[in-house]
Amino acid sequence: MPTCKYCGNETGGSQFCQNCGAKVEAEPVVPQPIPVMQQSYQEPMQAPVPTQPSFYTPGGAGGLLAGNIIMLIISVLTCCLVFTLASLAMSIVGIVFAAKVKNAANADQEKSYRRIALIMILVSIAVVIFAIFIFVVGVYREYGGFEGFFEELESVWESAMDEAKK
């Protein structure tokens, strides 16, 4: 039976002492240690953690991907030149291989994908430069310079606008 901590009388299970009227607080329950038999106690067994095989984690190919996308845009902007169609195709191949770098299964595969993407950038640049060179040489042969070329463009534009007005 609980007793009052102030007067020591038994409370009979009520919330207040019947002798002095003080509030009876429940005594905290202190857990008693469980006797352990020394010979039968064992550490709990932990399940072994299965080890995963280490997988190769390739790096990104941001620069290669960006370079091939830039060359694709330049190829599209200069697509009126026949040679840049080849550059357009090479840029697309370069983009595909630059995207594959992230999913490479091992270092050799990543290296080969990077190499192909880099080669496609370089060849695309070379093809675009070659196409621009051929274009400039053609303009100088045909018109004697860019002034004649732009005059021809202006006359073609004016005749097209006149046709559109009719």
Buried (B, 14 or more C-beta within 10 A) or exposed (E): EBEBEEEEEEBEEEEEBEEEEEEBEEEEEEEEEEEEEEEEEEEEEEEEEEEEEEEEEBEEBEEBBEBBBBBBEBBEEBEEBEBBBBBBBBBBBBBBBBBBBBEBEEEEBBEBBBEBBBBBBBBBBEBBEBBBEEBEEEBEEEBEEEEEBEEEEEEEEEEEEEEEEE
